[in-house]
Amino acid sequence: MRPGSDERRRARPRARLPVFARHVVRLGVTATHARELLLRLTAERYDAHDVGLGDNLTFMADLEADIVECRDAVVLLSVLEIAVLRAQIEAPLRG
C-alpha cells in the first residue's frame, strides 16, 4: 500500500469538529475574539510554568486541551469568515 493511497485514507477515522468550536460558531464569536482567547490561554500556560504549576499534570493537560480546541476554533472561524466574505463579494462557486 502506497503512502497516501485511497485505502489508507479510508482507514483513518474522520476528525470530528471539537465541541468547543461548534459552540463558538453558535455563539457568534469572531475569529478575532477566538484568537485573543488563544493568546490569553497561551500566556496562561507560560504563567503557569513561571509560578510552578508546570508540574501539575492535570492542570496542564486541561489547559493544553483548551488551547488545542481554541486553536481549532480560530481556524474554523477564519475559514468561515473568508467564505462568507468571498460569497458576499462574488457569486458562490458552482460545480
C-alpha positions as CSV (number, residue, x, y, z in Angstrom):
1,M,0.0,0.0,0.0
2,R,1.5,3.4,-1.0
3,P,1.6,6.2,1.5
4,G,-1.4,8.5,0.9
5,S,-3.3,5.8,-1.1
6,D,-7.1,5.8,-1.1
7,E,-7.2,2.6,1.1
8,R,-5.1,4.3,3.7
9,R,-7.2,7.5,3.7
10,R,-10.4,5.5,4.1
11,A,-9.0,3.5,7.0
12,R,-8.3,6.7,9.1
13,P,-11.3,7.9,11.1
14,R,-12.6,11.3,10.2
15,A,-11.9,14.0,12.7
16,R,-14.9,15.5,14.3
17,L,-15.3,19.2,14.9
18,P,-14.4,19.8,18.5
19,V,-17.2,20.6,20.9
20,F,-15.7,24.0,21.7
21,A,-15.5,25.0,18.1
22,R,-19.2,24.0,17.5
23,H,-20.3,26.1,20.5
24,V,-18.2,29.1,19.4
25,V,-19.8,29.1,16.0
26,R,-23.3,29.0,17.5
27,L,-22.4,31.9,19.9
28,G,-21.4,34.2,17.0
29,V,-17.8,34.6,18.2
30,T,-15.5,36.1,15.6
31,A,-12.1,34.8,14.6
32,T,-10.5,37.8,16.2
33,H,-12.1,37.2,19.5
34,A,-11.2,33.5,19.4
35,R,-7.6,34.4,18.6
36,E,-7.5,36.8,21.5
37,L,-8.7,33.9,23.7
38,L,-6.0,31.7,22.3
39,L,-3.3,34.3,23.1
40,R,-4.6,34.6,26.7
41,L,-4.6,30.8,27.1
42,T,-1.1,30.6,25.7
43,A,0.0,33.3,28.1
44,E,-1.7,31.4,30.9
45,R,0.4,28.3,30.1
46,Y,3.6,30.4,30.3
47,D,2.4,32.0,33.6
48,A,1.6,28.5,35.0
49,H,5.2,27.4,34.4
50,D,6.5,30.6,35.9
51,V,4.6,30.0,39.2
52,G,5.4,26.3,39.5
53,L,2.2,24.8,38.1
54,G,4.1,23.2,35.2
55,D,4.4,20.0,37.3
56,N,0.6,19.8,37.9
57,L,-0.1,17.4,35.1
58,T,-3.9,17.6,35.4
59,F,-4.0,21.4,35.2
60,M,-1.5,21.4,32.3
61,A,-3.4,18.7,30.4
62,D,-6.7,20.6,30.8
63,L,-5.0,23.9,29.7
64,E,-3.4,22.2,26.7
65,A,-6.7,20.7,25.7
66,D,-8.3,24.2,25.9
67,I,-5.5,25.6,23.8
68,V,-5.9,22.9,21.1
69,E,-9.7,23.4,21.0
70,C,-9.3,27.1,20.8
71,R,-6.8,26.8,18.0
72,D,-9.2,24.6,16.1
73,A,-11.9,27.2,16.6
74,V,-9.7,30.0,15.3
75,V,-9.0,28.1,12.1
76,L,-12.7,27.2,11.7
77,L,-13.9,30.7,12.3
78,S,-11.2,32.2,10.0
79,V,-12.2,29.9,7.1
80,L,-15.8,30.6,7.8
81,E,-15.3,34.3,7.7
82,I,-13.3,34.1,4.5
83,A,-16.0,32.0,2.9
84,V,-18.7,34.4,3.9
85,L,-16.8,37.4,2.7
86,R,-16.0,35.7,-0.6
87,A,-19.7,34.9,-1.1
88,Q,-20.6,38.5,-0.5
89,I,-18.1,39.8,-3.0
90,E,-18.6,37.2,-5.7
91,A,-21.3,34.7,-6.7
92,P,-21.0,31.3,-4.9
93,L,-18.9,28.7,-6.7
94,R,-20.8,26.1,-8.7
95,G,-19.6,22.8,-9.7
